[in-house]
Amino acid sequence: MKIFCFIFLFAFLLSCENNQQHPYTFYFWRTHLSLNPEEKAALKNASAPYLYTRFFDIEKVDGKFRPVAVITKDDTFITDKEIVPVIFIKNDVFYNTTSDDLDFLVENISSLIKKKQNEFGFKPSEEIQIDCDWTAGTKKEYFEFLIRLQKRSKKEITCTLRLHQVKNSKLSGIPPVGKVYLMCYSTSSPLENSDRNSILDIPTLKNYLNNIQAYPLKMDVALPIYSWGIVTNHVGKHKLINALSTADLENPNFKKISETEVEIMKDGFYFGNYLNKGFTIKAEEISEEQLKEVKNYLDKKIPGYTIVYYHLDRKFTEHHAL
């Protein structure tokens, strides 16, 4: 009897270990801030008190820095979550960047964040998150930008961390922030010919994160819940259709090639695009089993992380029991 109880207790503890409960929230990545009833409910149920909200992007056009895709808002965007500004900056912004350029960027990004917070009545967050796919060639300028932004804003500056920046950390460097957000998606390009799921291929992810436990910064984890369709034409060129799922491929004008791919049998407008006969569409989406496997893997390597799901949209949240 004692042996049975011991085995039962061990199995119970092992089960608990493999099913850790993590606080979670979302990224909001649409240009226009609005929430339908389903999105409001999903956000209300999120256990973390933040919503990571993309405010604008920074690009370099003709040698000049410009904010693009700056957010707008309507009256449906109501939440008691703290709105954390997320700024996406293209990596090429930091090529050939002078000290004066960095000061200009810091000043104007800080000012535009404050302007949008005041305009929308958002309580100023204590955190600003920067999203940049920096490389070994831009790390010096990017890291200096992060330091100056912290001094100028007097906020906690955090940043995203991509898979290649983990695996190649000696080249990529360690950003001068207190916390990073590990982006556990985009494991390959959707525009290359491959049988892998480009959003999340777990063997690829594990290869990149084999030594993630040695990374010297505190981290939270971004997990994907989005989907898309990859359209391939007669000459092998690809384009993406956002928010497409395998269920959308049920159409009498499509011939099923596999569980996730179809061939178009009749020219026409599909999903807002004119597509020709002979084109193929491959749907890529994320299953609950994939998310569970990634969490179980990370639970063994990263202590006490919060999950930020990418991203808050009814098309995605209704397919996931978060």
HELIX and SHEET records of a PDB file:
HELIX    1   1 LYS A    2  GLU A   17  1                                  16    
HELIX    2   2 PRO A   37  ASN A   45  1                                   9    
HELIX    3   3 ASN A   91  PHE A   94  5                                   4    
HELIX    4   4 SER A   99  PHE A  120  1                                  22    
HELIX    5   5 LYS A  139  SER A  153  1                                  15    
HELIX    6   6 LEU A  163  LYS A  167  1                                   5    
HELIX    7   7 SER A  169  SER A  172  1                                   4    
HELIX    8   8 ILE A  202  TYR A  208  1                                   7    
HELIX    9   9 ILE A  212  ALA A  214  5                                   3    
HELIX   10  10 THR A  246  LEU A  249  5                                   4    
HELIX   11  11 GLU A  288  ASP A  299  1                                  12    
HELIX   12  12 ARG A  314  THR A  317  1                                   4    
SHEET    1   A 9 LYS A  64  VAL A  68  0                                        
SHEET    2   A 9 TYR A  50  VAL A  61 -1                                        
SHEET    3   A 9 TYR A  24  PHE A  28  1                                        
SHEET    4   A 9 ILE A 307  TYR A 310  1                                        
SHEET    5   A 9 LYS A 218  PRO A 224  1                                        
SHEET    6   A 9 LYS A 179  MET A 183  1                                        
SHEET    7   A 9 GLU A 156  LEU A 161  1                                        
SHEET    8   A 9 GLU A 127  ASP A 131  1                                        
SHEET    9   A 9 GLU A  82  ILE A  89  1                                        
SHEET    1   B 2 HIS A  32  LEU A  33  0                                        
SHEET    2   B 2 THR A  72  LYS A  73  1                                        
SHEET    1   C 5 HIS A 238  ASN A 242  0                                        
SHEET    2   C 5 TRP A 228  THR A 232 -1                                        
SHEET    3   C 5 THR A 280  GLU A 284 -1                                        
SHEET    4   C 5 GLU A 261  ILE A 264 -1                                        
SHEET    5   C 5 PHE A 254  LYS A 256 -1                                        
SHEET    1   D 2 GLY A 268  TYR A 270  0                                        
SHEET    2   D 2 ASN A 273  LEU A 275 -1                                        
END                                                                             
